[in-house]
Each structure stands twice: as C-alpha cells, then as structure tokens.
C-alpha cells in the first residue's frame, strides 16, 4: 500500500463536518437516530441503511427498461423498493440528459434488498458521461452527507484504463485513483462509519472490437477475445490499485469478473460481431427506445447485464446468498430475464464475489505497476 498523497481539490468544509457529527443521524438522510447504523444491521426492524450510488450512464443504464426501473423523485413519498433520484429536476451540470427519474442498477439492488428482507433506502446520484471528479464537483452536497451508511463509486468507463488501450484523452488511471481517495475522505469526514465500495467496470465489446480490427478477418474472433480479456484484466488491476492506494475502501464489486464468468459458461455471448446467440450483456439493439438507438451498443448494459451487475453489487455489499432467490425472482421477471437464466446469473454473481477470480491481474504483483506498465 502506498502513502496517501496530499489532495488539492476541496473536500467537505470542516464547519459542516462538525455540525453533522453533532446533529445528523446515522439511520438515513434526515434521521434522528443517535446511534451509528451499520448496513450489517439492515435485517433488524427499525433499522434502515441509506446507500448512495454515484456514477454515470453505466449506473443508470441509459436505456429502457433499466433506466427507469424502480425510479422515484425526492418529492414523492418514499417506500421500498423505490430509488430516490437525487438529480431529477436539477439544472446545469446535474441536468439529466435522458428522461428521468432514474433507477437503473440501484433499482435492481433495491428490489433484491426488499425480497431478501433487508431494509435499504437507495439513492442515485448519476450524471451521464461524467467522471467521479466532476460528479463530486457538481454534487458534493449530496455525496458528502452524514447520513450515508454506504456509498458506491462507479467511474467514467475509460478513466481507469491506460490510453494505450483506449486511445482516448479520457483515460487517466492516476486521476481515477486520486478521485476515489478524495471522495472517500470527504464521505468519511462526515460519516466515519460509512462503507465505500467501488463498482468495477465490465469490458466494452465496442472497445475490444476496435482493438481487434477488421471483423471480416479470419483471426478477428481470437483477437477480439484476447482484447476483451486484456481490458478486463486491466480494469481489475486499476480498481485494485485505487483501493490499495486509498486504504479505506470496504470492497470492490467485481462486475467485470461476473460478466466474464457468464461468458465463460456460455450464458451470454461475448462476441456479438460474429454470432447472434446467446444473448448479450451489453444493450445490443432495440428498435423502440428512449433515447432512440440506431446501431447496436456493446457498451452500456442490457437488462441482462444490468441484472447480473445488480446481483454482484448486492452480494458484495450485503453478503447475501442470492442463489436462494431462484427462478421466480421479481427484478428478473420485471426486466424480462427468463427465470432459469436468472437463477444461473444469481449463481454466477455469488461465485464472482465469493470464489477465486478467473484472473490474478494485480493480485500477486503491485496492481498500480501493472496498469502503468501498459501505458
């Protein structure tokens, strides 16, 4: 673990920290409970765990039916499993580009909590195509609140990867690592017991295809799968580096690992450029959508990919055995995921969190060095 460097862009003001520590409850935003509430107590009557998901369109899902799933505005009377959209109706940097309110993957998490009889009050603060740093700058008053028991951070998709892989100016792993530390420090300044989780990004099929080259060449499939693995390994190493550098991250939800397990088991198609079945974890194509989509998007999650991601986050954050939910699980039914496939994805999510990863990227070596070596 490296030393924690001095961070220069501002965190939460000390005056507000002292006020919140003295008078803000731990039972959720606006709670008057004096004791510290931990998410491990969410199964107890009278205890509600407030969790905030911070991210961009990889969190809200961008496309229907995921984007609006279990969505609610702050002005509506809340009841589970609805998700409170902190940015609904906001202007400026927090204005929502796709119609809201948004529920997305947090909406799936909230439904799972309801079914498992865990008391979670779920909020989403997501800004499309926006990094963690810009999210914090636009919504620090939301993110650094004393009432959160857990905060989940999802980074702009290219940010954790070196530019050699993406050829994008958005790529900047050190900037991602620094942003995690800045937000962790701001949250813990007002909510010392809050758990900070990182949501590992899944590999992009569009990026893998770009790295593999011409889809008509006979070696495309081999190159494509190799690129998909390299992207996945690098993501995992970069997220491990962020957690190691900070030292106060509670866990990394291995979404990329869960997706790779689903591909390895034939439950989803990793290469839609050369095969149309089985279904894809990315959005793919849908003739009717809001916003409209004119070509396949092997980048954002499909209902299938969002469901697997929600399951994986839920296992990582609660430790619950989602395999008990089975084929009749309601989020799957509402999103159009077949029951038998839902049960298999529940197992995959459990194994992604609880068992040895398919890759050892950054596990036996310094993950920061591994990422920097690929610059």
Protein Blocks (a to p, Z undefined) as FASTA:
>chain_A
ZZddddfbdcddfklmmmmmmmpcfkbghiabfbdcdfklmmpghiacdddddddfklno
opacklmgoiacfkbccddfbdcdfkgoiahjllcfbdcddfkjmlmmmmmmmmnopacd
ddddddehiafklmmmmmmmmmmcckbcbdcddddfklmpcfklnopakbcfklmmmmmm
mmmmmmmmmmmmbccddddddddfklmmmmnopakbmklmmmmmmmmmmmmmmmmmmmmm
mmmmnopafbdcdfklmmmmmmmnopacfblmlocbdcdfblbiafbdcdddfbdcdfba
cfklmmmmmmmmmmmmnopafklnommlfklmmnopafklmmmmmmmmmmmmmmccfbfg
hklmcfklmmmmmZZ
